[in-house]
Amino acid sequence: MSGRVISSESRDGFDLERLELDLNGIEPVPAIFVRPKPNGRRVPVVLFNHSHGGFYHVGKTEML
């Protein structure tokens, strides 16, 4: 697996990265990574893993 950062921006309270992942060598997979800025507190984590069952066209335009 490999990936690259497409864009990165800093927003109020968090940093946002748009990524392109190579998970299977067939087609790049878009991803979004949001990292809260350090504030000394613990924060919750949400992971979303789209399941397509091998049908790669399913969910291509799905965004969080």
MOPEHU-V488062 format. One record per backbone hydrogen bond with DSSP energy under -0.5 kcal/mol. CO is the residue of the C=O (numbers start at 1). NH is the residue of the N-H. If there is no record, write none. Layout:
CO	NH
CO	NH
This chain:
2	22
4	6
4	20
7	18
9	16
11	13
11	14
13	37
14	11
15	35
16	9
17	19
17	33
18	6
18	7
19	31
20	4
21	23
21	29
22	2
28	30
29	21
31	19
33	17
33	35
34	36
35	15
48	50
50	52
52	55
54	56
55	58
57	60
59	62
